[in-house]
Amino acid sequence: MKDSNRHIILETQNLTIGYSSKKEKTVVASNINIQLKKGELIGLVGANGIGKSTLLRTLTNVQKPLEGDVLINSKSILDYQPIDLAKQLSLVLTEQIASKNLSVFELIALGRQPYTNWVGNLSEEDITIIHQSIMQTNLEDLKHKKCFELSDGQLQKVMIARALAQDTDLIILDEPTTHLDMYHKAYILKLLQKLAKETNKTILFSSHEIDLAIQLCDTMIVMTKNDVVSGQPCNLISNGTFNTLFPEDLIAFDETTGSFRINK
């Protein structure tokens, strides 16, 4: 049984997300109340355009909430200075990295920037943490390669290692399996599951791989047109939550297999 008293790393309180201008507010989702606990793997799923990226941008303070609050380790995200937030939260985006001419080791070392001095000198502790991150992501054979030499799957592992080197309680990934084949999609998500268990970090990722997320995640956050709900996959299945994700005329959720099927 899960420990219900496990430390809460991230919490939202009556959160409303969306966009505002001088003339109007556009609400994407409201009344979001979720809790992410220490050492959990959490999958964020929903249909295209439902607002997953907007939610992640709000949770990471890239975008301000319209209402409500986001707390990391019981402190409002709005009260963190950028350098302090970078010691609490690391982010892996789908955008291309600025310079693929860096070596794998150099890119992972960038994760230590919140802790290094202004000239970026690495201490012995920094180097130890970098090597540990390389080992945890099975990148020992690639650490001297240039990033432009890597496949998409290998580069995604490097980005995850950089987030590990940042040594934060919370790692958030925006669609980490984009552009990967089925094998590497499963590999990356299995790696995230393993890292959550071994490092006791809280790992949240958004994904379209709903079937894989159901099998691997401790908790899932499901965004629909009407609601944002979270819970253990088995409970969300029994509650019929996944049945509301897509129009039933084309795709249906099979509760017996925990997967989606196309209606004929």
ABEGO torsion letter per residue (X at the ends): XBBAABBBABBBBGBBBEBBBAABBBBABBGBBBBBBBGBBBBBBEBBGAGAAAAAAAAAGABBBABEBBBBGGBBAAABBAAAAAAABBBBBABBBABAABBAAAAAAAAAAAABBAAGBBBAAAAAAAAAAAAAAGAAAAAABBAAABBAAAAAAAAAAAAAAAGBABBBBBGAABGBBAAAAAAAAAAAAAAAAAAGBBBBBBBABAAAAAAABABBBBBBAABBBBEBAAAAAAAGAAAAABBAAABBBBAAAGBBBBBX
